[in-house]
Amino acid sequence: MTARQARILQAIEAGHITTRAIAEAAGVSSTSVVAASLQALEADGHLIMERTPSGDRPYSGRDYCQGWDAAAKLLGNPDA
């Protein structure tokens, strides 16, 4: 993972989800660089992109797992 990718992942974990907000938070001047970095981070397994009709939403692996565990607990999974 590059330093830029690490800053982008930190921006996502801080709650920034739009490409422009991620770029500003990570100190990246180009949204196309953010988009390419998101693809690389997803390919390397560092985050998950949720595809929706209104656009893609990035989740860090940690945030996604926490959400999955919370949903599993609500559904009564004792191992979550």
N, C-alpha and C positions, 0 to 999 in steps of 0.2 A: 504494500500500500504506500502510495506516495504521500508526501506531506500535505499536498493540496487535497487529496482524497480524504485524508484524516480530518482536515478542517471541515470538509463538506459533510462527512459523517457526524462530526460533532455538532454542526449546525442542524442537521436532521434530528439528532437526539435532543437538541434544545427546543425542538418544536417547530422549526421552519420547514414548510412543506412545498412552497412554490419555488420554482426555479430561480426567480428573481430574488426572493427572500433568502434562499440558500446562498446565492452568489454574494449578496450583500453581507451576510453573516460570516461567510468564509473568506471574504476579501478577494473574491474572484471577479474580474471585470466583465467576463463574457458568460452569458447564459448557455451558449453552445458548449463551452468548456464544462459547465456544470452538468449538462445533459450527457456528454461523453463520459464524464467521471461517474455519473449515476449508473450508466450501462456497465462500466468496468467494475464498479463496486458490487453490482448485482451479479455479474458473471463470476466474481471471486467469492460470492457467498456472504458478503459483509452487510447486505441489505436486501430487502424484498420490495419489489415494486407492485403495488396493487393497481391493476388495470381497471378503470371505471369509465363509464360513458362520458363523464365530464373531464377526464384526464387521468394521468397516473399519479399515485401518491406513494412516496418512498417511506418505508419503515426500516429502521435499523433492525438487525437481527435480534438485538436485545429487547427492543420495544415490541417487536412482533411476538417474541416468545412470552413476554410478560402478558400481553393481551390474550394470547392463546391459553396460558395457564389460568387467567382470570375467567375466561369463558368456560374452560373445563370445570373449574370449581363450581361455577353457577349451575352447570349441568349435572353436578353430583359426582364427578370423577375424584375419588379419594387420593389418587396418585399425583394430582396436579398441585 
